[in-house]
């Protein structure tokens, strides 16, 4: 493993999280910037994976209600398990604070990835920011 994961508040991780989210969601996926950033960041637990040189590689957040979101991995580091490690770190935070489940709105193409981490699909596909999504839930042991 050539990366480490840091969990902290928005005030500490904002610059690195915004860098990744702007690169992946705004530039790559064409999500409008005003939809990507919201007021919930300030109350979330954030996770960022860093390489050995301190370069941010991936990010995600955990909302107070147990919703995981804004999971993004920079394109050159996808497929290396980093996104799964960030997801597992956020699930561990939820477990430690006593949450019994976590939910997320997965981009439909990413549903198999989340399924491999214990998430099950719920309901019908829906559109969010012009991208097909599916709600998914995982129970925490």
N, C-alpha and C positions, 0 to 999 in steps of 0.2 A: 504494500500500500504506500503510494508516494504522495499522500495527502493527509491532512488532519481536518477535523470539523470543529468549529467554534460555535457555541450557542450563546447568544447575548441579546440585549435589547436593541431596538431600532437606532437609538442614539449612538450606539457603538458601531453598528454594522451597516448603517445607512448607505454610505458611499459605495461600499463593495457590493451590497445587494442591488442598489440602483444600477450600477455598471452592468451586472449580469442580466438583470431584468430588462433593461433598455436594449441590450444587445440581442437577447433571445426573443422577447415578446414584442417590443416596439419595432426594432429594425428587421429582424428575421421573419416574424409572424405577422407583422403589420397591425398589431393591436394599437389603437390610439393611445397615446401617452396619458391622456386624461382618464382613460378607463383603467390603465395599468396601475397607477398610483392612487392610493386612497387613504382615508383617515385611520383605517384599521391598523396600519403598520405600527403606529405608536404603542398599541396595546398587545402586540404579538411577541412571541418568542421567535427569534430568527436564527437560522442555521446557515453557515457558510463553510464550504470546503475550500481549503487553501492547499496549493502545492508546496513543495519544500522551499521554494523561493518566496513564498508569501503571496503568490498570485491567486486571486479568487477564481474558483472553478465552477462552483454551483451554489445555489441558494434555495431556501424554502422558508415558509413561516407557519406558525401554529397560532391560530386565533384562540381567544379565551373560551369559545364555545366548542372547541375540539375540531374545528375545521382546519385542514391542512391546505395550503395554497401557495401559489407563486413559486412552485418547484421548477427550477430551470438549471440546465447544465450547458455551459458554453460548448459550441458545436465541435471543436477539436478534441474535447474530452468525453464525448458521449460514448456509451457502450463499454465503459470501463468500470462500472459498478459505483460510480461516485454519486449519481442521483439516488440509487437505492440506499447508499450509506446516509445521505442527508435525510431521506424519508424515514429510515429507521431511527435516526437521532431524534427527529421530531416526534415520532411515535413513543420513544423512550421518555421524552419530556412530558408528554401527555400522560403516560403510565405513572410516572413519578408524582405528578400532581393529583392523581386519583381519577383521571378520566377513564371511563369504561369502554369508550369507543372513539374512533376518529372517523371523520367523513371528508370527502373531497369531491370536487367537480373535475373529472379527468377529461383532457382532450381525448376524444374517442379512440384515436390511433394509439394512445398511450395506455388504454385500459388493460391490455395484457401485461404490461410492466407492473401496474398497480396490483393486478390479480396475483402476480408472482410474489407480492409482499403481503398477501392475506386479505386484500380488498375484494369485495363482491359488488357487482353491478346492481343498481336499484333504479327502477323506473325507466322512462323513455329517454331517448337522446334529445338534447335541446341545444339551441345555438347560444353562444356567449361570445361577444366581440367578433362575431362572424365566423366562429370556429365551432364545429360540432363537439359537444361534451356529453358525458354521462356521469350521474351521481354514483359514488362508490362509498362503501362503509367497511371498516375493519373493527373487529372486537379486540380489545386489549386484555391479555391474560393477567 
